Amino acid sequence: MRGIFGIVGLLVTLAIVGLVVQKQLQTSTAMPTVPAVSTVPAVAGASTPTVNPAANVQQQSQQMQQQYKQAVEGAMQPPPRPEPDADK
């Protein structure tokens, strides 16, 4: 009796998983394609990396890494200190 309940439980679980997978496959094929140009507004102060399109993949990767490194280093710089007032 215990074995029968185990098998029935496994079959019910398998049926539920099959239905979920079927729904996921149907929604993934019905989704519209992503546009090539991003319509998301840019973050203030952020710039998109400029890469030489004539360069090969390795050169483009190195350019992007260098730009990222420069951006991180610039963000880590402390803000300039305000000038002390001469009147005091």
Secondary structure, DSSP 8 states (H G I E B T S, - for coil): -HHHHHHHHHHHHHHHHHHHHHHHHHHHHHS----SS--S---TT-------TTS-HHHHHHHHHHHHHHHHHHHHS--------S--
